[in-house]
């Protein structure tokens, strides 16, 4: 088995994949002192990033207790590479993927320079749930979108219809019932979030809504 030493990992739950340029100082970044590495194809790399998978029992037993960090041993974890990029994966005791991490660019590049010296073992797994949804939003934009959706629901549920009308007409020119204004605006923020909603996000943050969401991107 081949190992990589002394890298940083920022594991996030399956369903979210955070590229290293979006890591935040509040994240729980691990210093990984030792971790095994495996070979995958480019298609398999796509599947590992965008789906929930289950590891073969053979590989699961191979990686058991072989990943050491500054916080102790991670029972089931490894790196995978398709010779173009490297990601870290963490599994439950039954082999189901639970967390992923990108790597810092310089550390990933250093690994890529070394892998030609390795005899990498193929990585065996099956897809158990497809979760991929195409999104070009950054991590910050996803948080802005989530915050907006929560606050729009509160505006409507609290009956703040003057505020709802104001927010709606920041985006649209037509006139609708209160219910339709909420449904249309909510739907557009959820399905079509883009930079045009940055202003709306800033306005919502200034509206005195009871119990504002704690999810406020910096």
C-alpha positions as CSV (number, residue, x, y, z in Angstrom):
1,X,0.0,0.0,0.0
2,X,1.2,3.5,-0.9
3,X,1.0,6.4,1.5
4,X,1.0,10.2,1.4
5,X,2.3,12.2,4.3
6,X,1.7,15.6,6.0
7,X,-1.2,17.2,4.1
8,X,-4.2,19.2,5.1
9,X,-7.8,18.0,4.7
10,X,-11.0,19.9,5.2
11,X,-13.7,17.2,5.2
12,X,-17.3,18.2,4.4
13,X,-20.4,16.1,4.5
14,X,-21.5,14.2,1.4
15,X,-23.7,16.5,-0.6
16,X,-21.2,19.3,-0.4
17,X,-17.8,19.5,-1.9
18,X,-15.6,22.5,-1.0
19,X,-12.7,23.4,-3.3
20,X,-9.6,24.5,-1.4
21,X,-9.8,28.1,-2.6
22,X,-13.1,28.3,-0.6
23,X,-11.8,27.0,2.6
24,X,-12.7,29.2,5.5
25,X,-10.7,30.0,8.7
26,X,-13.7,28.7,10.7
27,X,-13.4,25.2,9.1
28,X,-12.0,22.3,11.0
29,X,-8.9,21.6,9.0
30,X,-7.0,18.4,9.8
31,X,-3.3,17.8,9.6
32,X,-3.2,14.3,8.0
33,X,0.2,12.8,8.9
34,X,-0.3,9.6,6.9
35,X,-3.0,8.4,4.5
36,X,-3.2,5.6,1.9
37,X,-3.7,6.5,-1.8
38,X,-5.5,4.6,-4.6
39,X,-5.9,4.9,-8.4
40,X,-9.2,5.7,-10.1
41,X,-10.3,6.6,-13.7
42,X,-11.5,10.0,-14.6
43,X,-15.1,8.7,-14.7
44,X,-14.7,7.1,-11.3
45,X,-13.4,10.4,-9.9
46,X,-16.5,12.1,-11.2
47,X,-18.7,9.4,-9.5
48,X,-16.8,9.8,-6.3
49,X,-17.2,13.6,-6.2
50,X,-20.9,13.6,-7.2
51,X,-22.5,10.5,-5.7
52,X,-22.8,8.5,-2.5
53,X,-20.8,5.3,-2.9
54,X,-20.1,2.1,-1.0
55,X,-16.6,0.8,-0.8
56,X,-15.8,-2.8,-1.4
57,X,-15.1,-4.8,1.8
58,X,-11.6,-5.7,0.6
59,X,-10.6,-2.0,0.3
60,X,-12.4,-1.1,3.5
61,X,-10.4,-3.6,5.5
62,X,-7.2,-2.5,3.7
63,X,-7.5,1.1,4.8
64,X,-8.8,0.4,8.4
65,X,-6.9,2.5,10.9
66,X,-4.2,3.5,8.4
67,X,-5.0,7.2,8.4
68,X,-3.3,9.2,11.2
69,X,-4.1,12.9,11.9
70,X,-3.2,15.4,14.6
71,X,-6.5,14.5,16.2
72,X,-5.9,10.8,16.2
73,X,-6.7,7.9,13.9
74,X,-9.5,8.2,11.3
75,X,-10.8,4.6,11.1
76,X,-11.7,4.6,7.4
77,X,-10.2,7.2,5.0
78,X,-7.9,7.4,2.0
79,X,-6.9,9.5,-1.0
80,X,-7.8,8.7,-4.6
81,X,-6.3,10.1,-7.8
82,X,-7.0,9.9,-11.5
83,X,-3.6,11.4,-12.3
84,X,-5.2,14.8,-12.8
85,X,-6.4,15.6,-9.3
86,X,-6.4,14.1,-5.8
87,X,-9.3,14.1,-3.2
88,X,-9.6,12.6,0.3
89,X,-12.5,10.4,1.2
90,X,-13.9,9.2,4.6
91,X,-16.2,6.2,5.1
92,X,-18.5,4.7,7.8
93,X,-17.7,1.3,9.2
94,X,-19.9,-0.3,6.6
95,X,-18.1,1.3,3.8
96,X,-20.5,4.1,2.9
97,X,-18.9,7.4,1.9
98,X,-19.7,10.1,4.5
99,X,-17.2,12.9,3.9
100,X,-14.9,14.3,1.2
101,X,-12.1,16.8,1.0
102,X,-10.2,18.7,-1.7
103,X,-6.5,19.3,-1.2
104,X,-4.5,22.5,-1.2
105,X,-3.2,23.1,-4.7
106,X,0.5,23.0,-3.9
107,X,0.0,19.8,-1.9
108,X,-2.0,18.2,-4.7
109,X,0.6,19.2,-7.2
110,X,3.4,17.6,-5.1
111,X,1.4,14.4,-4.9
112,X,0.9,14.4,-8.7
113,X,4.7,14.7,-9.1
114,X,5.3,11.6,-6.9
115,X,2.6,9.2,-8.0
116,X,4.7,8.0,-11.0
117,X,6.9,6.3,-8.4
118,X,3.9,4.4,-6.9
119,X,2.3,1.2,-8.0
120,X,-1.3,2.3,-7.2
121,X,-4.0,-0.2,-6.5
122,X,-7.4,0.1,-8.2
123,X,-10.2,1.4,-6.1
124,X,-13.3,-0.8,-6.0
125,X,-16.8,0.7,-5.1
126,X,-20.4,0.9,-6.2
127,X,-22.8,3.8,-6.5
128,X,-25.7,3.6,-4.1
129,X,-27.2,7.1,-4.5
130,X,-26.8,9.6,-7.3
131,X,-26.7,13.1,-5.8
132,X,-25.2,15.3,-8.5
133,X,-26.8,18.6,-9.3
134,X,-25.0,20.9,-11.7
135,X,-24.2,24.2,-9.8
136,X,-21.8,27.0,-10.5
137,X,-22.4,28.7,-7.2
138,X,-19.5,29.3,-4.9
139,X,-19.7,28.3,-1.3
140,X,-20.5,31.9,-0.2
141,X,-23.2,32.1,-2.8
142,X,-24.8,28.9,-1.6
143,X,-24.9,30.3,1.9
144,X,-26.4,33.6,0.6
145,X,-29.0,31.7,-1.2
146,X,-29.9,29.5,1.8
147,X,-30.1,32.6,4.0
148,X,-32.4,34.4,1.6
149,X,-34.7,31.5,1.3
150,X,-35.0,31.2,5.1
151,X,-35.7,34.9,5.5
152,X,-38.2,35.1,2.7
153,X,-40.2,32.3,4.4
154,X,-40.1,34.3,7.6
155,X,-41.3,37.5,5.9
156,X,-44.3,35.7,4.4
157,X,-45.1,33.6,7.5
158,X,-45.0,36.7,9.8
159,X,-47.3,38.6,7.4
160,X,-44.8,41.3,6.6
161,X,-46.5,42.0,3.3
162,X,-45.1,45.6,2.8
163,X,-41.6,44.2,3.1
164,X,-42.5,41.3,0.8
165,X,-43.9,43.7,-1.8
166,X,-40.7,45.8,-1.5
167,X,-38.5,42.8,-2.0
168,X,-40.5,41.5,-4.9
169,X,-40.4,44.7,-6.8
170,X,-36.7,44.9,-6.4
171,X,-36.6,42.0,-8.9
172,X,-40.0,42.1,-10.8
173,X,-42.1,44.8,-12.3
174,X,-45.5,43.2,-12.3
175,X,-48.2,43.0,-9.5
176,X,-49.2,39.8,-7.8
177,X,-51.1,38.6,-4.7
178,X,-49.0,38.3,-1.5
179,X,-49.0,34.5,-1.9
180,X,-47.9,34.7,-5.6
181,X,-45.2,37.3,-4.8
182,X,-43.7,34.9,-2.2
183,X,-44.0,31.8,-4.4
184,X,-42.5,33.5,-7.5
185,X,-39.6,35.2,-5.6
186,X,-38.8,32.1,-3.5
187,X,-38.8,29.9,-6.6
188,X,-36.5,32.2,-8.5
189,X,-34.0,32.5,-5.7
190,X,-34.0,28.7,-5.3
191,X,-33.7,27.8,-8.9
192,X,-31.9,30.8,-10.5
193,X,-29.7,32.4,-7.9
194,X,-27.1,34.7,-9.4
195,X,-25.3,38.0,-8.7
196,X,-28.5,39.9,-9.4
197,X,-29.7,38.7,-5.9
198,X,-26.7,40.1,-4.0
199,X,-28.6,43.4,-3.6
200,X,-31.7,41.6,-2.4
201,X,-29.6,39.7,0.1
202,X,-28.1,42.9,1.5
203,X,-31.6,44.4,1.8
204,X,-33.0,41.4,3.6
205,X,-30.1,41.6,6.1
206,X,-31.2,45.1,7.0
207,X,-34.9,44.3,7.4
208,X,-35.8,43.9,11.1
209,X,-37.2,40.4,10.8
210,X,-37.7,38.5,14.1
211,X,-35.1,35.9,14.8
212,X,-32.9,36.4,11.7
213,X,-31.1,33.3,10.5
214,X,-27.7,32.7,12.0
215,X,-26.5,31.6,8.5
216,X,-24.9,34.9,7.4
217,X,-22.0,34.6,5.0
218,X,-19.1,37.0,5.8
